[in-house]
């Protein structure tokens, strides 16, 4: 509902190994008409999520900064 109301260009979504909620949110955002670009982030290494990333961009929290996004 927030994404529909505010129509962001980019959404940074946190994912963790024990919780797949971030992936569900990312899928829902990507399914919206004119939805935002989705960037996933986590304190875990990208390799841990390799099979789940599909078309998502990923930035590790340790590397997260405005310049990276």
Phi, psi and omega in degrees: 000322180293318180296323179291319182290317186263342178049059180291153177279329183223140174235126175260118186242127179277137173233149176229156182300327185273350187227119180269005181304319179302321178291322177295317178298315179300317178298317180295319179295317182293334180280346180292142173297131184056034180291167183286160167291139184248128175242124178267147177220154178196158174280346176280158180290147180306324182299333180294335183249008188311318183285346183256351188285329179043247185263010182273149170274151182225136175228123177294145181303325180297335181258001186286120175202166182303320181297325181292318183290000000 
